[in-house]
Amino acid sequence: MSEFSFEGRVAVVTGAGRGIGRAHARLLAQRGAKVVVNDLGGSKDGEGADDAPAQTVAKEIAADGGIAVADTHDVSTPEGGQAIIDTSLDHFGRVDILINNAGIVRRGGLPDVTLNNLEHHLDVHLVGSFTTLQAAWPYFVDQGYGRVVLTTSSGVFGLDNNLSCAAAKGGVIGLARSTALAGEPHGIKVNLIAPAAQTRMGGGEIGDDAEPVPGRPFLPPAAVAPMVAFLAHESCPVNGEMYAAGAGRFNRVFLASTQGYAHPPSQDTPTVEDVAANWARINDEADYYVPSDLTAWSAEYLKHQFT
């Protein structure tokens, strides 16, 4: 198997001052990429700012023989998103890879969770992914190449005290699916990672020198990075897809639809009773399909009207 190299590529990694983002940045640098290490340096719930995390990781990369520059702009504003990409252009003259990892977490669920809580998550996870992607997009189009990895979460499966994060991460899935289609004619691929790792936002930080403890889950951030690097590589074979990674396991996560029940067009308008009578067929997963986009889903969904 040939080695996956990033020589000649420039990568922007947001939220790279700690944990998962740090692991992404260091692996890409080890493989030859020049890296913009972006991190505002705030607390896990999004308060404050600190230059040290981004600076520290950039120095770690340099000490390992790599090339990196620290950036501390805020992803949650258009100005910040543009400034992050400008850092890449100013220092390295280009941008090839964008990995949006920046995030916050403030636990809460209904009825007590506040609108402010939701808005903060949307600002960082969803708006932050949008601002940097929008800023990088013209350069990707001009060069006919770009690789983007957006960070979603297994939290979208549901957790009662994780409402805001799950809502924002669900939005990131829609963002990725739409931009993947827009980017395809221009050599741009946009995919998603749902990481599983022990970090300050999820289960407590784990150091690089940590060892597995028998009988306990072991989820080092570095175990997520290989999947992200593969999705960020020029040979990435997929677009608009979602993958989970961590703890030595990698798998695809996808949106699918059952075949369900199709009421015959020749009969009267379906009733509530028709829905109830065919509930098992509506939910039967035996013959599900995975639509590539909205057009494909619509064609499959409506095919009973033309047969």
C-alpha positions in Angstrom: 0.0 0.0 0.0 1.4 3.4 -1.0 1.9 6.0 1.8 -0.6 8.8 2.0 1.3 12.0 1.7 0.2 15.6 1.9 3.3 17.2 0.5 2.5 20.4 -1.2 -0.9 20.7 0.5 -2.0 23.4 2.9 -4.6 22.5 5.6 -6.7 24.7 7.8 -7.8 22.9 11.0 -10.2 24.8 13.3 -10.4 24.0 17.0 -6.9 22.5 16.7 -5.5 23.7 19.9 -6.5 20.7 21.9 -7.9 17.2 21.7 -9.3 15.9 18.4 -8.3 19.0 16.3 -4.8 18.9 17.6 -4.5 15.2 16.6 -5.8 16.1 13.1 -3.3 19.0 12.7 -0.3 17.0 13.9 -1.1 14.0 11.7 -1.4 16.1 8.6 1.8 17.9 9.4 3.6 14.6 9.9 2.4 13.6 6.5 3.8 16.7 4.9 1.0 19.3 4.9 1.5 22.9 6.0 -1.0 23.6 8.7 -3.0 26.6 10.0 -3.7 25.7 13.6 -6.8 27.7 14.4 -8.2 27.9 18.0 -9.9 30.8 19.8 -8.7 29.2 23.0 -12.0 29.5 24.9 -13.5 27.3 27.6 -15.4 24.1 26.6 -18.7 26.1 26.9 -17.4 28.9 24.7 -16.3 31.5 27.1 -13.1 33.5 26.9 -10.1 33.4 24.6 -6.5 32.3 24.9 -3.7 32.4 22.3 -1.7 29.6 24.1 -3.5 26.4 22.7 -3.0 27.3 19.1 0.5 28.6 19.7 1.5 25.5 21.6 0.3 23.1 18.9 2.0 25.1 16.1 5.3 24.9 18.2 4.8 21.1 18.7 4.5 20.7 14.9 7.6 22.7 14.3 9.5 20.7 16.9 8.6 17.6 15.0 10.0 19.0 11.8 6.7 20.2 10.4 5.4 23.6 9.2 2.5 25.3 11.0 1.2 28.7 11.9 -1.1 29.6 14.8 -4.4 31.4 14.2 -6.8 32.6 17.0 -9.7 34.1 15.0 -13.3 33.2 15.9 -15.1 30.9 13.5 -18.5 32.1 14.5 -18.4 35.4 12.6 -18.0 36.0 8.8 -15.0 38.2 9.6 -13.4 35.5 11.7 -14.0 32.8 9.1 -12.4 35.0 6.3 -9.5 35.9 8.6 -8.7 32.2 9.2 -8.5 31.5 5.4 -6.6 34.7 4.9 -4.0 33.4 7.4 -3.5 30.4 5.2 -3.2 32.5 2.0 -0.9 35.1 3.7 1.5 32.5 5.1 1.4 29.7 2.5 -0.2 31.2 -0.6 -3.0 28.7 -0.9 -5.6 26.5 0.9 -6.3 22.9 -0.1 -7.9 21.4 2.9 -10.4 22.7 5.5 -11.2 20.6 8.5 -13.9 22.2 10.7 -13.5 20.8 14.2 -14.1 23.9 16.4 -16.9 23.3 18.9 -18.4 23.9 22.3 -20.7 22.0 24.6 -23.2 23.3 27.2 -25.5 20.5 28.4 -29.2 21.1 28.6 -32.6 19.8 27.5 -36.2 20.8 27.6 -37.8 22.5 29.3 -34.8 24.3 31.0 -32.4 24.7 28.1 -32.3 28.4 27.0 -32.4 30.0 23.5 -29.0 31.5 24.3 -27.7 28.0 24.8 -29.0 26.9 21.4 -27.7 30.0 19.7 -24.2 29.6 21.0 -24.0 26.0 19.6 -25.4 27.1 16.3 -22.9 30.0 16.1 -19.8 27.7 16.6 -20.8 24.4 15.1 -23.0 25.4 12.2 -22.2 29.0 11.5 -18.5 28.4 12.2 -18.5 25.6 9.6 -20.3 27.9 7.1 -18.1 31.0 7.5 -14.8 29.2 6.9 -16.3 27.1 4.1 -17.7 30.2 2.4 -14.3 32.0 2.7 -12.4 29.0 1.3 -14.8 28.2 -1.5 -13.7 30.7 -4.2 -10.1 29.5 -3.8 -11.1 25.9 -4.1 -13.2 26.7 -7.2 -10.3 28.7 -8.8 -7.8 25.9 -8.4 -10.3 23.1 -9.2 -9.6 21.3 -6.0 -10.6 21.2 -2.4 -11.1 18.8 0.5 -13.4 19.6 3.4 -14.2 17.6 6.5 -17.0 18.9 8.7 -17.5 17.6 12.2 -20.9 16.2 13.1 -21.6 14.1 16.1 -23.2 10.8 17.2 -25.2 13.1 19.4 -27.6 13.4 16.5 -28.9 10.0 17.4 -30.4 11.6 20.5 -29.5 12.3 24.1 -32.0 14.1 26.4 -29.5 16.6 27.8 -27.7 17.4 24.6 -30.4 19.3 22.7 -28.3 22.3 21.4 -25.3 20.4 20.3 -27.3 17.7 18.6 -29.4 20.4 16.8 -26.3 22.2 15.6 -24.5 19.0 14.5 -27.6 17.9 12.6 -27.5 21.2 10.7 -23.9 20.5 9.8 -25.0 17.3 8.0 -27.4 19.3 5.8 -24.6 21.8 5.1 -22.2 19.1 4.0 -24.7 17.3 1.8 -25.6 20.5 0.0 -22.1 21.8 -0.5 -20.9 18.4 -1.6 -23.2 18.6 -4.6 -22.2 22.2 -5.3 -18.5 21.3 -5.1 -18.5 18.1 -7.3 -18.1 19.9 -10.6 -15.1 21.8 -9.2 -13.1 19.0 -7.8 -14.3 19.8 -4.2 -15.3 17.0 -1.9 -17.1 17.6 1.4 -17.5 14.8 3.9 -18.4 14.4 7.6 -16.7 12.9 10.6 -18.5 11.9 13.8 -15.6 11.4 16.3 -15.6 9.2 19.3 -12.9 10.4 21.7 -12.1 11.3 25.3 -11.7 15.1 25.3 -12.5 17.9 27.7 -15.9 18.1 25.9 -16.6 14.5 26.1 -15.6 12.3 29.0 -12.4 14.1 30.1 -9.1 14.7 28.4 -6.7 11.9 27.6 -3.0 12.5 27.1 -0.8 11.3 24.2 1.0 9.0 26.6 -2.2 7.4 28.1 -2.4 3.6 28.0 -5.5 1.4 27.8 -6.9 0.2 31.1 -8.4 -3.3 31.0 -12.2 -3.2 31.2 -12.5 0.5 30.4 -13.2 2.2 27.1 -10.0 3.7 25.5 -10.7 6.6 23.1 -7.6 8.7 22.4 -8.1 11.6 20.0 -5.4 10.4 17.8 -7.5 7.3 16.9 -10.0 9.7 15.0 -7.4 11.4 12.9 -6.6 8.6 10.3 -10.2 8.7 9.0 -10.1 12.5 8.8 -6.7 12.4 6.9 -8.1 9.9 4.5 -11.2 12.0 3.8 -8.8 15.0 3.4 -6.5 13.3 0.9 -6.6 13.8 -2.8 -7.5 10.2 -3.3 -10.6 10.3 -1.2 -13.2 8.3 -3.1 -16.4 9.7 -1.6 -18.4 12.9 -1.4 -21.2 14.0 0.9 -20.7 11.0 3.2 -20.5 10.6 7.0 -18.2 8.4 9.0 -17.7 7.6 12.6 -14.2 7.0 14.0 -12.6 6.4 17.3 -11.4 3.6 19.7 -9.9 1.8 16.8 -13.2 1.4 14.9 -14.3 3.1 11.7 -17.8 2.9 10.1 -20.1 4.6 7.7 -23.2 6.4 9.0 -25.9 7.3 6.5 -29.4 8.6 5.8 -31.7 6.0 4.4 -35.3 5.5 3.6 -37.5 2.4 3.8 -39.6 1.4 0.8 -42.6 1.8 2.9 -46.2 1.6 1.8 -47.4 3.1 -1.5 -51.1 3.7 -1.7 -52.4 2.8 -5.2 -52.9 6.0 -7.3 -56.1 4.5 -8.7 -57.8 4.4 -5.3 -59.2 7.2 -3.2 -57.0 9.6 -1.2 -55.3 7.6 1.6 -56.8 7.8 5.1 -55.5 7.6 8.7 -56.8 4.0 8.7 -54.6 3.2 5.7 -51.5 4.5 7.5 -52.4 2.4 10.6 -53.1 -0.7 8.6 -49.7 -0.5 6.8 -47.6 0.6 9.7 -45.4 -2.5 9.6 -44.7 -2.0 5.9 -43.9 1.7 6.5 -41.3 0.8 9.0 -39.9 -2.4 7.4 -36.1 -1.9 7.0 -35.6 -5.0 4.9 -35.3 -3.2 1.6 -34.2 0.3 2.5 -32.3 2.5 0.1 -29.7 5.3 0.5 -30.5 8.3 -1.6 -27.5 10.2 -3.1 -29.4 13.5 -3.0 -32.9 15.0 -2.9 -33.5 14.4 -6.6 -32.7 10.7 -6.2 -34.9 10.4 -3.2 -37.8 12.2 -4.9 -37.5 9.8 -7.9 -37.6 6.8 -5.7 -40.4 8.1 -3.5 -42.7 8.9 -6.4 -42.0 6.0 -8.6 -45.2 4.3 -7.7 -47.1 7.0 -9.5 -45.5 6.2 -12.8 -45.6 2.4 -12.8 
